[in-house]
């Protein structure tokens, strides 16, 4: 008994230090067009307490991991005059990981679905997925959130629509307003023809989906002047499987708010490594235009930075080289001057001369690239001809070559347009003697 009382006192003392009702938090609600009284929402208070007591270190790790993305997100949001709380949307969507993927085909920092990505001009093809481009995807997300805000007129509705889709939020708002109307009619609600008509429109949409959205949207516009609060939208309706909003979306808005409150709190700002949250608004990466087939391995080499670091800036590239059309990459801003001096376009691909017995499949396998890639870069038809010169993008520092009967170092060096001494150095060879079946590493590009 004594032990239970001590535990209770300890828990109460922990929660007593967590003050959710502050002017800063009220300002967060106001920025997102949410009623002040929502600060008393029990689920929100519980989630905020959990974040404050158990997730502080986790969120700092997230912010630290996404430190390169934070400045460009903050800068874009400030320039667009959106509420700064929308930074929490990116954190909630991907934990600031550009390569994040969901089971529903959503991808990137802002978790765009393919259809929405196309709508906001994010390219997705064999070579790139610009949903993973932190700069372009942030620009697209801001455009989309602005559109949703213009559509709904409230930021909290725009945020929920970002998660659930416009149509699902329209349905939720209409249902909540119709129920509110019904309540105002009291016992007469069941007999009211207007209410019956409204509910039939809702039911038609639930059955037929987008084919019946037109009537639902007209009803939404008709009821537009009727006030509705977030508290009313999140109200749980007993006995109904389909609530006003999906469970995921109800949790989502609470998560956005709880994170915004946490990042606003003095205790979090004072916490170890909290400089991360107060990072500047100037991005440390710079966009540079490069020719087709530019190898990230070679760029990393000339800039003297780890390949993994450069790849982290360019997660939108599906390969370690740029597409077969003029494109761009991101490099560290501090390396820009060095890039301008050292970058030589012709050093970033390999020229291969087709020989007797070569096939596209054989060449693709040898150089670790797809047949489609070779075709795209060389605009090939169905057939290869001896003597054809193929441009091959560099997919790695090295390719593997299996020594065949009749091979010599000089012959292999000529084949790959490289010094035989380089092959010896890379493979640790003391002499030019080769064995049939021996595997050699052949350097590509700048080594």
NUVEX-214299 format. One line per 4 residues: number of its first residue (from 1); their letters; for each residue x, y, z of C-alpha. Coordinates in nm, 4 decimals. Example, Ala and Ser with C-alpha at 12.3 -4.5 7.8 and 13.67 -1.06 7.14 Angstrom:
NUVEX-214299
1 = AS = 1.2300/-0.4500/0.7800  1.3670/-0.1060/0.7140
This chain:
NUVEX-214299
1 = XXXX = 0.0000/0.0000/0.0000  0.2777/0.2371/0.0982  0.4652/0.1547/-0.2249  0.1554/0.2306/-0.4396
5 = XXXX = 0.1101/0.5681/-0.2713  0.4748/0.6578/-0.3369  0.4430/0.5639/-0.7063  0.1239/0.7712/-0.7360
9 = XXXX = 0.2923/1.0744/-0.5768  0.5925/1.0328/-0.8120  0.3725/1.0187/-1.1240  0.1638/1.3184/-1.0108
13 = XXXX = 0.4812/1.5194/-0.9437  0.6089/1.4421/-1.2968  0.2874/1.5570/-1.4615  0.2706/1.8612/-1.2357
17 = XXXX = 0.5863/1.9906/-1.4075  0.4216/1.9645/-1.7480  0.2295/2.2839/-1.8124  0.0380/2.2568/-2.1389
21 = XXXX = -0.1671/2.5747/-2.0891  0.0807/2.8457/-2.1867  0.0565/3.1555/-2.4050  0.2971/2.9971/-2.6556
25 = XXXX = 0.0719/2.6927/-2.6966  -0.2395/2.9084/-2.7335  -0.0548/3.0933/-3.0110  0.0089/2.7578/-3.1846
29 = XXXX = -0.3658/2.6858/-3.1763  -0.4457/3.0346/-3.3060  -0.1929/2.9996/-3.5908  -0.3723/2.6821/-3.7028
33 = XXXX = -0.7241/2.8314/-3.6568  -0.8073/2.5991/-3.3653  -1.0259/2.7115/-3.0757  -0.8399/2.8014/-2.7533
37 = XXXX = -1.0456/2.5538/-2.5505  -0.8865/2.2630/-2.7423  -0.5879/2.3015/-2.5102  -0.7980/2.1072/-2.2571
41 = XXXX = -0.8396/1.8048/-2.4867  -0.7484/1.5008/-2.2721  -0.5890/1.3017/-2.5568  -0.3762/1.5986/-2.6546
45 = XXXX = -0.2637/1.6491/-2.2953  -0.1792/1.2804/-2.2624  0.0223/1.2759/-2.5865  0.2090/1.5945/-2.4941
49 = XXXX = 0.2932/1.4483/-2.1531  0.4226/1.1317/-2.3211  0.6416/1.3321/-2.5608  0.7750/1.5500/-2.2789
53 = XXXX = 0.8552/1.2593/-2.0471  0.9601/0.9868/-2.2930  1.0311/1.1206/-2.6419  1.2475/1.4289/-2.5909
57 = XXXX = 1.5701/1.2481/-2.6809  1.4025/1.0756/-2.9770  1.2888/1.4056/-3.1315  1.6314/1.5610/-3.0821
61 = XXXX = 1.7821/1.2630/-3.2687  1.5280/1.3180/-3.5480  1.6174/1.6871/-3.5708  1.9878/1.6073/-3.5665
65 = XXXX = 1.9525/1.3439/-3.8400  1.7506/1.5859/-4.0543  1.9733/1.8849/-3.9811  2.0491/1.9371/-4.3526
69 = XXXX = 1.6766/1.9577/-4.4351  1.5648/2.1852/-4.1512  1.7052/2.5159/-4.2830  1.5530/2.4764/-4.6301
73 = XXXX = 1.2126/2.3765/-4.4841  1.2156/2.6707/-4.2415  1.3275/2.9120/-4.5137  1.0600/2.7925/-4.7586
77 = XXXX = 0.7840/2.8139/-4.4971  0.8901/3.1618/-4.3823  0.9108/3.2902/-4.7414  0.5643/3.1522/-4.8148
81 = XXXX = 0.4233/3.3109/-4.4961  0.2811/2.9786/-4.3794  0.2514/2.8989/-4.0066  0.5904/2.7823/-3.8758
85 = XXXX = 0.4050/2.4925/-3.7074  0.3893/2.3237/-4.0499  0.7495/2.2122/-3.9924  0.5895/1.9508/-3.7682
89 = XXXX = 0.4052/1.8114/-4.0726  0.7354/1.7098/-4.2353  0.8543/1.5593/-3.9073  0.5287/1.3672/-3.8635
93 = XXXX = 0.5343/1.2454/-4.2247  0.8925/1.1204/-4.2519  1.0915/1.2172/-3.9424  1.2925/1.4365/-4.1850
97 = XXXX = 1.4163/1.1391/-4.3887  1.4212/1.2106/-4.7650  1.4244/0.8406/-4.8559  1.1276/0.7490/-4.6302
101 = XXXX = 0.8641/0.5166/-4.7813  0.5229/0.4041/-4.6608  0.3310/0.0857/-4.7347  0.0831/0.2928/-4.9379
105 = XXXX = 0.3427/0.4038/-5.1984  0.3953/0.7443/-5.0364  0.7599/0.8517/-5.0582  0.9990/1.1228/-4.9489
109 = XXXX = 1.0289/1.3992/-4.6929  0.6636/1.4988/-4.7375  0.5308/1.1516/-4.8249  0.3764/1.2315/-5.1631
113 = XXXX = 0.1683/0.9693/-5.3411  0.2558/0.9299/-5.7145  -0.0652/1.1005/-5.8329  -0.0201/1.4045/-5.6082
117 = XXXX = 0.3495/1.4240/-5.6968  0.2617/1.4444/-6.0666  0.0016/1.7126/-5.9902  0.2765/1.9273/-5.8365
121 = XXXX = 0.5333/1.8612/-6.1108  0.7593/1.6178/-5.9284  0.9257/1.3923/-6.1865  0.9187/1.0147/-6.1309
125 = XXXX = 1.0867/0.7946/-6.3920  1.3515/0.5227/-6.4344  1.6250/0.7611/-6.3202  1.4797/1.0012/-6.0637
129 = XXXX = 1.2111/1.0253/-5.7971  1.1821/1.3924/-5.7078  0.9600/1.3153/-5.4108  1.2968/1.2431/-5.2443
133 = XXXX = 1.4395/1.5796/-5.3504  1.4230/1.7878/-5.0285  1.4107/2.1210/-5.2144  1.1561/2.0358/-5.4861
137 = XXXX = 0.9344/1.8265/-5.2575  0.9238/2.1048/-4.9954  0.8200/2.3538/-5.2640  0.5491/2.1102/-5.3810
141 = XXXX = 0.4301/2.0473/-5.0228  0.3956/2.4208/-4.9600  0.1953/2.4611/-5.2814  -0.0281/2.1709/-5.1817
145 = XXXX = -0.0805/2.2959/-4.8249  -0.1596/2.6438/-4.9585  -0.4143/2.4915/-5.1957  -0.5723/2.2937/-4.9097
149 = XXXX = -0.5868/2.6061/-4.6922  -0.7564/2.8007/-4.9718  -0.9983/2.5108/-5.0171  -1.0969/2.4732/-4.6502
153 = XXXX = -1.0163/2.8180/-4.5075  -0.8684/2.6637/-4.1898  -0.5147/2.5409/-4.1384  -0.6128/2.2497/-3.9132
157 = XXXX = -0.8492/2.1229/-4.1850  -0.5728/2.1636/-4.4450  -0.3346/1.9574/-4.2276  -0.5910/1.6792/-4.1824
161 = XXXX = -0.6672/1.6824/-4.5552  -0.2945/1.6455/-4.6241  -0.3192/1.3180/-4.4339  -0.6637/1.1888/-4.5336
165 = XXXX = -0.7337/1.3666/-4.8645  -0.9706/1.6535/-4.9422  -1.2784/1.4390/-5.0061  -1.2543/1.2502/-4.6770
169 = XXXX = -1.2300/1.5745/-4.4772  -1.5180/1.7281/-4.6742  -1.7292/1.4255/-4.5795  -1.6296/1.4550/-4.2134
173 = XXXX = -1.7120/1.8264/-4.1979  -2.0484/1.7772/-4.3699  -2.1460/1.4899/-4.1406  -2.0506/1.6854/-3.8284
177 = XXXX = -2.2511/1.9878/-3.9431  -2.5562/1.7804/-4.0361  -2.5449/1.6125/-3.6938  -2.5178/1.9549/-3.5332
181 = XXXX = -2.8225/2.0713/-3.7280  -3.0072/1.7581/-3.6230  -2.9257/1.8201/-3.2571  -3.0607/2.1745/-3.2799
185 = XXXX = -3.3931/2.0350/-3.4061  -3.4269/1.7982/-3.1102  -3.7039/1.5356/-3.1457  -3.8087/1.6771/-3.4830
189 = XXXX = -3.4783/1.5742/-3.6431  -3.5900/1.2235/-3.7466  -3.8898/1.3605/-3.9384  -3.7106/1.6560/-4.0969
193 = XXXX = -3.7006/1.6161/-4.4785  -3.3957/1.8384/-4.5216  -3.1903/1.6326/-4.2767  -3.3006/1.3111/-4.4542
197 = XXXX = -3.1958/1.4577/-4.7876  -2.8572/1.5632/-4.6503  -2.7924/1.2215/-4.5015  -2.8832/1.0507/-4.8274
201 = XXXX = -2.6219/1.2634/-5.0067  -2.3620/1.1531/-4.7480  -2.4651/0.7893/-4.7845  -2.4427/0.8079/-5.1654
205 = XXXX = -2.0874/0.9365/-5.1378  -1.9912/0.6604/-4.8937  -2.1233/0.3989/-5.1380  -2.0130/0.5457/-5.4729
209 = XXXX = -1.7053/0.7482/-5.3746  -1.5768/1.0059/-5.6231  -1.8691/0.9478/-5.8574  -2.1014/1.0999/-5.5969
213 = XXXX = -1.8599/1.3638/-5.4658  -2.0180/1.6467/-5.6690  -2.3405/1.6474/-5.4618  -2.1472/1.6159/-5.1365
217 = XXXX = -1.9303/1.9143/-5.2310  -2.2385/2.1229/-5.3130  -2.3731/2.0423/-4.9676  -2.0360/2.1322/-4.8156
221 = XXXX = -2.0507/2.4738/-4.9854  -2.4118/2.5216/-4.8770  -2.3216/2.4620/-4.5116  -1.9959/2.6586/-4.5349
225 = XXXX = -2.1083/2.9430/-4.3060  -2.2080/2.7058/-4.0293  -1.9305/2.7017/-3.7638  -1.7617/2.3762/-3.6649
229 = XXXX = -1.4730/2.3222/-3.4232  -1.1918/2.0694/-3.4100  -1.3399/1.9363/-3.0847  -1.6667/1.8623/-3.2640
233 = XXXX = -1.4883/1.6952/-3.5565  -1.2867/1.4687/-3.3264  -1.5884/1.3717/-3.1143  -1.6144/0.9931/-3.0958
237 = XXXX = -1.9531/0.8535/-3.2053  -2.0429/0.5375/-3.0220  -2.1586/0.2446/-3.2323  -2.0271/0.3863/-3.5627
241 = XXXX = -1.7431/0.2132/-3.7455  -1.6904/0.5152/-3.9738  -1.6209/0.8208/-3.7596  -1.6158/1.1762/-3.8948
245 = XXXX = -1.2450/1.1293/-3.9648  -1.0237/0.8187/-3.9875  -0.8458/0.7104/-3.6697  -0.5084/0.7814/-3.8324
249 = XXXX = -0.6108/1.1405/-3.9121  -0.7439/1.2043/-3.5618  -0.4096/1.0899/-3.4212  -0.2240/1.2893/-3.6872
253 = XXXX = -0.3582/1.6323/-3.5897  -0.2887/1.5594/-3.2214  0.0654/1.4547/-3.3122  0.1250/1.7791/-3.5052
257 = XXXX = 0.0006/1.9857/-3.2106  0.1895/1.7898/-2.9431  0.5154/1.8202/-3.1385  0.4607/2.1939/-3.1967
261 = XXXX = 0.3991/2.2422/-2.8228  0.7106/2.0400/-2.7388  0.9336/2.2385/-2.9764  0.7885/2.5593/-2.8281
265 = XXXX = 0.8590/2.4679/-2.4666  1.1414/2.6386/-2.2786  1.2527/2.3068/-2.1273  1.2984/2.1526/-2.4703
269 = XXXX = 1.4879/2.4560/-2.6004  1.7167/2.4363/-2.2959  1.7657/2.0607/-2.3420  2.1029/1.9218/-2.4541
273 = XXXX = 2.1813/1.9793/-2.8270  1.8687/2.1925/-2.8706  2.0721/2.4214/-3.0996  1.9453/2.1863/-3.3698
277 = XXXX = 1.5913/2.3219/-3.3409  1.7231/2.6768/-3.3649  1.9220/2.6105/-3.6813  1.9387/2.8931/-3.9316
281 = XXXX = 1.7386/2.9303/-4.2498  2.0300/2.9155/-4.4955  2.0700/2.5755/-4.6556  2.4149/2.4154/-4.6670
285 = XXXX = 2.3544/2.2539/-5.0084  2.3807/2.4060/-5.3543  2.2124/2.2957/-5.6754  2.4438/2.2612/-5.9787
289 = XXXX = 2.3496/2.1666/-6.3351  2.5474/1.8752/-6.4813  2.5565/1.6819/-6.8125  2.3754/1.3531/-6.8587
293 = XXXX = 2.5324/1.0498/-6.6953  2.7364/1.2464/-6.4397  2.8735/1.0010/-6.1816  2.8279/1.0816/-5.8124
297 = XXXX = 3.1306/0.8632/-5.7379  3.3491/1.0840/-5.9534  3.2030/1.4094/-5.8179  3.2687/1.2850/-5.4644
301 = XXXX = 3.6247/1.2038/-5.5693  3.7080/1.5474/-5.7132  3.5461/1.7261/-5.4168  3.7240/1.4999/-5.1676
305 = XXXX = 3.4068/1.4101/-4.9772  3.2655/1.0635/-4.8914  3.0362/0.9187/-5.1571  2.7758/0.8433/-4.8871
309 = XXXX = 2.7599/1.2111/-4.7941  2.7024/1.3182/-5.1550  2.4432/1.0437/-5.2060  2.2593/1.1670/-4.8946
313 = XXXX = 2.2119/1.5050/-5.0667  2.0899/1.3321/-5.3839  1.8498/1.0600/-5.2703  1.6217/1.1600/-5.5602
317 = XXXX = 1.8657/0.9871/-5.7996  1.7788/0.6177/-5.8419  2.1336/0.5387/-5.9606  2.4756/0.6743/-5.8754
321 = XXXX = 2.4663/0.8753/-6.1989  2.2361/1.1412/-6.3441  1.9711/1.0665/-6.6126  2.0304/1.0559/-6.9898
325 = XXXX = 1.9209/1.4211/-7.0084  2.0529/1.7473/-6.8653  1.9866/1.7441/-6.4925  2.1229/1.8639/-6.1586
329 = XXXX = 2.2786/1.7442/-5.8364  2.3219/1.8964/-5.4906  2.6683/1.9511/-5.3466  2.7847/2.1076/-5.0177
333 = XXXX = 2.7723/2.4870/-5.0551  3.1302/2.5191/-4.9249  3.2492/2.3007/-5.2183  3.0951/2.5165/-5.4939
337 = XXXX = 3.4141/2.7046/-5.5896  3.6110/2.3790/-5.5968  3.3430/2.2159/-5.8134  3.3591/2.4992/-6.0696
341 = XXXX = 3.7359/2.4600/-6.0998  3.7652/2.0795/-6.1045  3.4480/1.9592/-6.2778  3.5234/1.8329/-6.6294
345 = XXXX = 3.2098/1.6814/-6.7950  3.3894/1.4321/-7.0210  3.5402/1.2449/-6.7256  3.2102/1.1165/-6.5924
349 = XXXX = 3.1202/0.8351/-6.8281  3.2906/0.5513/-7.0103  3.3208/0.5049/-7.3851  3.2824/0.1393/-7.4829
353 = XXXX = 3.3515/0.0039/-7.8327  3.1327/-0.2923/-7.9320  3.3295/-0.6063/-8.0163  3.2498/-0.9369/-8.1804
357 = XXXX = 3.0236/-1.1476/-7.9596  2.8924/-0.8514/-7.7579  2.5237/-0.8279/-7.6738  2.3380/-0.5641/-7.4753
361 = XXXX = 2.2714/-0.8148/-7.1972  2.6383/-0.9119/-7.1818  2.7576/-0.5485/-7.1714  2.4941/-0.4535/-6.9125
365 = XXXX = 2.5983/-0.7391/-6.6865  2.9674/-0.6564/-6.7218  2.9206/-0.2898/-6.6236  2.6502/-0.3418/-6.3623
369 = XXXX = 2.3773/-0.1402/-6.5368  2.0415/-0.2198/-6.6991  1.9891/-0.2837/-7.0700  1.7288/-0.0055/-7.0674
373 = XXXX = 1.9873/0.2375/-6.9317  2.2293/0.1572/-7.2171  1.9480/0.2008/-7.4698  1.8333/0.5314/-7.3206
377 = XXXX = 2.1828/0.6810/-7.3081  2.2644/0.5746/-7.6658  1.9209/0.5901/-7.8349  1.9723/0.2388/-7.9681
381 = XXXX = 1.7503/0.0354/-8.1897  1.7254/-0.3437/-8.1758  2.0772/-0.4329/-8.2921  2.4397/-0.3640/-8.2049
385 = XXXX = 2.7159/-0.3444/-8.4642  3.0854/-0.4175/-8.4207  3.2660/-0.0864/-8.3773  2.9643/0.0992/-8.2310
389 = XXXX = 3.0699/0.3440/-7.9603  2.8508/0.3267/-7.6489  2.8374/0.5860/-7.3754  2.8069/0.4012/-7.0435
393 = XXXX = 2.7275/0.5873/-6.7210  2.9516/0.4965/-6.4290  2.7573/0.3081/-6.1650  3.0502/0.2330/-5.9351
397 = XXXX = 3.4174/0.3041/-5.8785  3.5060/-0.0327/-6.0302  3.3744/-0.3016/-6.2592  3.4718/-0.6665/-6.2311
401 = XXXX = 3.6452/-0.8373/-6.5231  3.7055/-1.2116/-6.5527  4.0333/-1.2933/-6.7283  3.9852/-1.5055/-7.0438
405 = XXXX = 4.2171/-1.7119/-7.2606  4.4374/-1.4822/-7.4671  4.4009/-1.1850/-7.2338  4.6944/-0.9715/-7.1268
409 = XXXX = 4.7124/-0.6640/-6.9059  4.7910/-0.4453/-7.2058  4.4941/-0.5857/-7.4000  4.2521/-0.5395/-7.1063
413 = XXXX = 4.3868/-0.1858/-7.0476  4.3222/-0.0939/-7.4133  3.9744/-0.2416/-7.3955  3.8828/-0.0194/-7.1026
417 = XXXX = 4.0857/0.2821/-7.2151  4.3001/0.2836/-6.9004  4.6684/0.2470/-6.8101  4.7740/-0.1131/-6.7342
421 = XXXX = 4.9770/0.0269/-6.4417  4.6531/0.1528/-6.2850  4.5008/-0.1944/-6.3104  4.8116/-0.3389/-6.1433
425 = XXXX = 4.7983/-0.0831/-5.8615  4.4256/-0.1313/-5.7897  4.4595/-0.5105/-5.7836  4.7893/-0.5212/-5.5934
429 = XXXX = 4.9717/-0.7010/-5.8782  5.3521/-0.7245/-5.8634  5.3873/-0.8381/-6.2236  5.1852/-0.8639/-6.5453
433 = XXXX = 5.1200/-1.2368/-6.5165  4.7454/-1.3248/-6.5266  4.5522/-1.6475/-6.4670  4.2463/-1.7553/-6.6678
437 = XXXX = 3.9394/-1.7016/-6.4479  4.1136/-1.4397/-6.2339  3.8827/-1.1506/-6.1304  4.0241/-0.8018/-6.1802
441 = XXXX = 3.8855/-0.4715/-6.0521  3.8905/-0.2179/-6.3359  3.8804/0.1483/-6.2250  3.6268/0.3761/-6.3951
445 = XXX = 3.6356/0.7501/-6.4482  3.8503/0.9602/-6.2136  4.0606/0.7415/-5.9836
